[in-house]
């Protein structure tokens, strides 16, 4: 019976070795492509997040300037309103 168990253990080892060899062959064939695809996907995701952050940041700054313009108009300060409007137009 111990002979039977050792045969089963070596058979499992052989199966594991075959699976490992298949995995190595798969990676040798497709590994470079998979690595580049993941790199491109992660870079695109980072770029998308960066662009969204930039858009939110610009919108926030423009809104703050618009609020300042609105306050100047409400106060009747035409000079300040004109200056803020010029800045707003130039930047955004």
C-alpha positions as CSV (number, residue, x, y, z in Angstrom):
1,X,0.0,0.0,0.0
2,X,2.9,2.5,0.7
3,X,4.1,1.7,-2.8
4,X,0.7,2.7,-4.1
5,X,0.8,6.0,-2.2
6,X,4.2,6.9,-3.5
7,X,3.0,6.2,-7.0
8,X,0.0,8.5,-6.4
9,X,2.3,11.2,-4.9
10,X,4.7,11.0,-7.9
11,X,1.7,11.1,-10.2
12,X,0.4,14.3,-8.6
13,X,3.9,15.8,-8.8
14,X,4.0,14.9,-12.5
15,X,0.6,16.6,-13.0
16,X,1.7,19.6,-11.1
17,X,4.9,19.8,-13.2
18,X,2.9,19.5,-16.4
19,X,0.6,22.4,-15.2
20,X,3.6,24.5,-14.3
21,X,5.2,23.8,-17.7
22,X,1.9,24.8,-19.4
23,X,1.8,28.0,-17.4
24,X,5.4,28.8,-18.3
25,X,4.6,28.1,-22.0
26,X,1.5,30.3,-21.8
27,X,3.5,33.1,-20.1
28,X,6.3,32.9,-22.7
29,X,3.8,33.2,-25.5
30,X,1.4,35.8,-24.0
31,X,3.3,37.4,-21.0
32,X,4.7,40.3,-22.9
33,X,1.3,41.2,-24.4
34,X,-0.5,40.8,-21.1
35,X,2.1,43.0,-19.3
36,X,1.8,45.8,-22.0
37,X,-2.0,45.6,-21.9
38,X,-2.1,46.0,-18.2
39,X,0.4,48.8,-18.3
40,X,-1.6,50.7,-20.9
41,X,-4.9,50.1,-19.1
42,X,-3.4,51.4,-15.8
43,X,-1.9,54.4,-17.5
44,X,-5.2,55.2,-19.2
45,X,-7.0,54.9,-15.9
46,X,-4.5,57.2,-14.2
47,X,-4.8,59.7,-17.1
48,X,-8.6,59.6,-16.9
49,X,-8.5,60.3,-13.1
50,X,-5.9,63.0,-13.6
51,X,-8.1,64.7,-16.2
52,X,-11.2,64.5,-14.1
53,X,-9.3,66.0,-11.1
54,X,-8.0,68.8,-13.4
55,X,-11.6,69.5,-14.6
56,X,-13.0,69.6,-11.1
57,X,-10.1,71.9,-10.0
58,X,-10.7,74.3,-12.8
59,X,-14.4,74.4,-12.2
60,X,-13.9,75.1,-8.6
61,X,-11.6,78.0,-9.3
62,X,-13.9,79.4,-11.9
63,X,-16.8,79.2,-9.5
64,X,-14.9,81.0,-6.8
65,X,-14.1,83.8,-9.3
66,X,-17.7,84.0,-10.5
67,X,-18.8,84.4,-6.9
68,X,-16.4,87.2,-6.5
69,X,-17.7,88.8,-9.7
70,X,-21.3,88.4,-8.5
71,X,-20.4,90.1,-5.1
72,X,-18.7,93.0,-7.0
73,X,-21.8,93.5,-9.2
74,X,-24.1,93.3,-6.2
75,X,-22.0,95.9,-4.4
76,X,-22.1,98.2,-7.5
77,X,-18.2,98.1,-7.8
78,X,-17.9,98.4,-11.6
79,X,-14.1,98.6,-11.6
80,X,-13.7,95.5,-9.5
81,X,-16.4,93.7,-11.5
82,X,-14.6,94.6,-14.8
83,X,-11.3,93.4,-13.4
84,X,-12.7,90.1,-12.1
85,X,-14.6,89.6,-15.4
86,X,-11.4,90.1,-17.4
87,X,-9.5,87.6,-15.2
88,X,-12.4,85.1,-15.5
89,X,-12.5,85.5,-19.3
90,X,-8.7,85.2,-19.6
91,X,-8.3,82.1,-17.4
92,X,-11.4,80.1,-18.1
